[in-house]
């Protein structure tokens, strides 16, 4: 159930991102905002999946492989969205305001992800009783 809710949330948030981008600049802007939200959401989701605990209480510095792979993912995402290479992917430059809206949508996905994790923690505690 948790995976289904996460998938649905990511789909809805990505569609909201696409619609926001489309309303602020058309097809290329919509693609760019959607790719940013989708990419950053998957990075945040990987951090969330690292531990059964909440992300805030987890020590990520123990797993250097995870940090290197997430850093590489973030670097590639920024490379294809902030440099002229973005034209090869059908992307374009977006405004600071759209970056902030994209980050807000990623934070919303992160909160949903952590709420689902909280639900499983509560369920496991009641199941043990």
N, C-alpha and C positions, 0 to 999 in steps of 0.2 A: 504494500500500500504506500509506504514511504517513497519508494522510487517513482511510483506513478504520480504522486502529488508533486514531487520535485520536477519531474519531466513536464507535467502540465504547467507548473509555475514558470519554468524556464521558457516554455513555448509562448505563454501569455505575455511574459515580460519582454521577450524578443519581438513579438508582434507589436507591443506598445512602443518599443524602441524604433522599429521600422516605421510605424505610423508617425511617430514624433519627427523622425528624420525626413520623411516624405513631406510632411506639412511645412518643414522649414527649408526645403531646398530641392525636393524632387527625388528621383530614383537613386542617384549616386549617393546623395546624403543619407537616404534611408538605408542603403546597403552598408554604408560606413558605420552608422550608429548601431545597426543590428549586429555587425561583426564585432564591434567593440564590446557591446553588452554580452554577446554570446561568449566571446573569448575570455573576458574578465570573470564572467560568472563561472565558467568551467575552472578557472584558476582558483577562485574562492571555494568552489565545490571540492576541489582536490584537497585544499587545506582542511575543509570540514570533514572529509572522509578519513583523514589521517588518524583521527582518534575518536573514541566513543565519548570523550569529554567535550565540553564546549571549547570552541576555538580559542577563546580568550585565556583559558587555563592550560593550554597545551604548549609544551616546549618544542618548537619546530626545529631548533638549532641542533638537535641530536641527529636529525636525518638530513645529511648534506646532499644526498642524491635527490631528495624531494625538492630542496631549495634550489639546487642547480637546474632541475628540469622546469620548475615554475619560473625561475629567472629567465631561462631560455624562452619559455612560452611567452612571457611578458615582453621580452626583447623583440621577438618576432612579430608579436601583435603591434607593438609600437612602430616597428620598422615598416610594416605594410599599411599603417594608418597615418603616419606622420611624415613620410618621405615621398618623393616623387614616384617611387616604385608602386604607390597605391593605384596608379592608373592601370597598371598591368592586371590588377585584381578587380577593376571596375569600382574602385573606391575613390574618395576625394577628401579634401580637407574640410573639417567641420569647425564650428565656432567653439569658443570656450564654454558658452552656455550649454551647447549640446553635449560637450564632454561632461559637464556637471550633471546634466540630466541622465546621461548614460551611467555615471557613477552612482547616482541615486537609485536607478533601477537595479544595479548590481547589489547595492546595500539591501534593497528590498528582497532580492533573491536570497542573499545571505541570511537575513532574518528568518525567512520562511524555512530555509535549510536547517537553521538552528532550532526553530520551533518543532520541526519534525523530529529532530534528534531528542529534544526534551520529551516529546511524546513517547518515544521508545524507552527513554530512561524511566519515566513514570510507569509505563507498562511493565517493564522488567521488575521494578520494585514491587508492584502489586502482584505480579505473577509468582514471585518468590514467597509471598505470604501464604 
